[in-house]
Amino acid sequence: MRSYKFIWGLATVLLLLSGSGAFAQEENDAYNPNSVYPISKHDQLYNKRIWRRMDLREKINQPFFSKNKEITKFLMDRVKDGSLVPYYSDSLDAEMSQVDFQKRITQKGTENEFYPDEFTVLEIVEDLIFDKKRSRQYFDVQVIGMWQLASVVDDPELRPYDTPIAYFRYKDLEKLFRDNPEDAMWYNRNNAAGHLNFADAILLRLFHARITKVDNPDNLEIEDIAPNPQQALFASQEAEYKLMEMEHDLWEY
């Protein structure tokens, strides 16, 4: 009888332990491991993935692009010192070697690197999430990509078309921004006491970046659908308005 009770008790303990382990695993799976401020999937009323293009030459974006403090210089330097891992695509499924990254930032047929200010575009991949627990909407940046435009390079043979150089996990970047405040400085042109960290400037949305794609089953960009660049710009603005209306309509009675 005692043996039976012992076996029954042991089985109960094992069942409880396995159940708690499964519950812990389920809780871990409920959070996006690439999020800086993760929101449980159970608390998300909706989630939309958005791709944006940020032109660092625009006046509103120039604080990210001040002389010798360019955000692109920060990216290049951190890859070179081994503290930042580059990836081939925004899916972050294949790491890029430092050797390959160096080739991509070097002028073809020479050993000369492009200057940081010749990489003028960032691609921002983010999730737009409405947190029903907090009753508010969040932009959850996932990936930042560094691009070079063909129009920026003097010799078209060096860069005949717009080219993505590398992509970076934003969670890794955000930590590096915080750990290196002197190099990750968002420049306030009106107030020297008001300089910010890149991470804070991104969190506060102190930039302009045009929508180029909203997650869709055909994986089409806005430019793939619009007949010309002007219509693509209008479609991008319309996509922005629709996202604003989506949040607004939640509060309409």
N, C-alpha and C positions, 0 to 999 in steps of 0.2 A: 504493500500500500504506500509506504514511504517512497519507494522507488518510483511508483507511478506519479505521486505528487511532485517529486523532484523533476521528473521528465516533463511534466505538464508546465511547471513553473519555468523551466529552462526554455521551453518552446515559446511561452508567452513573452519572456524577456527578448528572445531573438526576434520575434515578430514585431515587438515594439521598436527595437533598434533598427530593423530593416525599414519599418514604416517611417521612422524619423529621418532616416537617410534618404529615402525617396522624397520625403517632403522637402528636405533641405535642397536636394537636387532640383526639384520643381521650382523652388524659390529662386535658385541661381539662374535657371533657364528663363525666368520671368524678366530678367534685366539684360539690356544690351551691353555687352562687355566693352564696346567701343565708346560708350557715352561718358562724358565728363561728369554730368549730373544725371545718373540713370533714373528713369521712371518705370515702375513696374508695368508690364504689359497688361496686367489686370486693371490698372488705373487709367489706361489710355482709351479715351472715347474715340479718337481717330488718330491716324498716323499717316502722313504723306511724305514721300521722299522727293526732294527738290534739288536740282542742279542750278547753280548760278555762276555767272562770269563777272569777275571783279577787275575792272581796268584800273590799275594803280596810278595811271596818269590823270584820272579825273580829280578835280580839285578836292572833292569830299574825301577821296581815298589817299591823297598825298601824304597825310600824317603817317601812313604805313610805309612811305617811300622816301623819307628824308635822306639827304646825302650821307652816305656811309652808315646809315642805320636802316637800310632797306630791308623789308621783311624777306625778300628773296636772298639777300646777302646772309641773313640769319639762317635760312634753310640750307644754303650752300655750305656755310661754315660748319654747321652741326652735322651734316652728312660727312664732311671731310674728317672731322674729329671723332667720328664713330658713335656719337651720342644719339643720332637720328637715323632711323631706317627708312629708306625710300622704297616705293613699290611701283610696279609697272602700270597698274590700273587702279581705278577707284574702288574696285572690289577688294583690294588689299589681300589678294590670294597668292601673290608671287612677289617675293622680295627682290629688290634690285641690288646688285653688287656695287661697291664703291667705284670699282673700275669702270663699270658700265655707266654709272652716273657721271663720272669724270668725262667720259667720251661725249656724253650728251650736252655738257656745258662747255665743251671745247670746240673751237672753230674747225670746220672740216679742212683736213690737209695741213693743219698747223698744230702747234702745241699751245696756242694762245687761248685762254679762257674768254668766254663772253663776260662782259661786266654785269654785275648784279642788276643794274638799271636797264639792261637790255631784255630782262625777263619781266614783262610788264603786265601780265595777266595771272590772276589766281582763279582757279575753279573751286567753288565751295559746294560740297555735297552735305546736305543736312536733312534731318527729319523734322517735320512740323507736327508737333504732338499737342493734343489737348488733354491735359491732366484733369480728369473728372473729380479727383479727390481734392485738388487745390482750386478747381474751377478756373483755370487759366491756361493760356496757350504758350508753348515753349518752342524755340528753335534749338534743336539739338545737333550741333555741328559734328559731323562724322569724319570727313576727309577734306584735306586741302591739297589741290594740285597746282604745280607751277608750270606755266606755259610761256612759250616764246612766239611772238607774232612775226610772220614773214616781213611785214611792213616796217618793223623796227630795225631789221638788219640791213646794213648798207648794200651788201652784195647778195642778190637774190639766190645765187648758187649756194651760199652758205646755209640758207634756210628758205627753201622755195615755198613752204606752206606753214600755216600755224601748227605748232608742234607741242604736245604735252611732254614735258621733260621728266617729271616724276610726281608721284602722289605720296601723301604722308597721312598717317593716322593722327587725327586732331588731338586725341587724348594724349599721345606722346608729345605733340607740339605744345599743348597747353602747359604741361609740366615744365618743359624747357623754357617757355616764356617766363613762367614764374621764377624759375631758378636762375635766370640770366636777365634781370631787369634792365641792366645798363645797355645790353645789346637789343633787347626787345622793347624799344621805346616808341610808343605812339606820340608823335610830335604835335604839341599844341602851338599853333602859330601865333595865337593871341595871348597866351599866358604861359610863361616858362615854368610857373608853379603848377601848371595843369597838365603836364605830360602824364601819360598813362602807360600801363603795360599793354602789349598787344592783346593779351588774353582778356583784359578788362574791356578794351575797345571793341573786341569781337562780341563779348558777352552783352555789351550795351548797344550793339548794332550800329556802331559809328562808322558805317561804310555804305556804299551803294554797290549792289551787284545785281545785274539783270538776270532774270530767270531764263534759262535755256532749255530746261526740260522738267516736266513733272512726271513722276512715275506713271507709266502706262503699259498695257499688255504688249504693245508692238515695239516698245523701247525706242520710240521716235523722239527726236528733238524737235523743238518748235521750228527750227530752220528747215527740217525735213518736210514739214506740213505747209508752211507759208510759201507762197509763190515767189516772193522777193524779200530783200532785206528790210524794206519799210514795213511790209506786212508782218514780218517776223518780230519787229520791234513792237508793233501794235498788239500782236498776239501775246508777247511777253508781258506787256503792261496789263492786258486783260487777265492773264493768269494770276498776276499779283493782286488785282482787284477781287478776283473770285476767292482767293485765299482769305482776304480781309473780310469779305462778305460772309464766308463760311463761319468765321468766329462770331461776327455780328449777329447772324441769324440765330445762333444758339440762345441769345438773350432776348429775342423778340417774342412777344406774347401775342 
